[in-house]
Amino acid sequence: MVYIPLHPPFRWAKFLPAGIVVITLVHLIVEGYRWQMVPAYILTAALFLLTLPSLLKNTNPAPARGALAFLTGGFGFLWLLIAGALPIILPVLRLPTPPGPYAVGSVLYDWTDTRRAETYSSDPKR
């Protein structure tokens, strides 16, 4: 994570992860759970949990330096790409409501003809 000190006009930015959690909760209530969104849910929870200590203490997070900052930034960006691509690649299809006065559905019947002998079984009574 790259350390960028927040100047007074941008102090609201530290509350963005909490806002994303609220938006995610609204999404879960309105649209419901979608397995394609699991990486986005995990990313939202991780960002919120990582920023929660700095929100509670009202401080800026400590800067990450060197290879650790590069790896966490790269991994976070890759996770963000996956979280954004899955709902686009695998959308939830919604079928239209069938028009007309008749109900649409299917029925499963299991019919047995007892007058004929069974040729595919060793039990002739079946």
Stockholm file with secondary structure:
# STOCKHOLM 1.0

chainA/1-126         MVYIPLHPPFRWAKFLPAGIVVITLVHLIVEGYRWQMVPAYILTAALFLLTLPSLLKNTNPAPARGALAFLTGGFGFLWLLIAGALPIILPVLRLPTPPGPYAVGSVLYDWTDTRRAETYSSDPKR
#=GR chainA/1-126 SS CCCCCCCGGGGGGGGHHHHHHHHHHHHHHHTCCCGGGHHHHHHHHHHHHHHHHHHHHTCCCCCCCHHHHHHHHHHHHHHHHHHHHHHHHSCCCCCCCCCSSSCCCCCCCCCCCTTSCCSSSSCTTC
#=GC SS_cons         CCCCCCCGGGGGGGGHHHHHHHHHHHHHHHTCCCGGGHHHHHHHHHHHHHHHHHHHHTCCCCCCCHHHHHHHHHHHHHHHHHHHHHHHHSCCCCCCCCCSSSCCCCCCCCCCCTTSCCSSSSCTTC
//
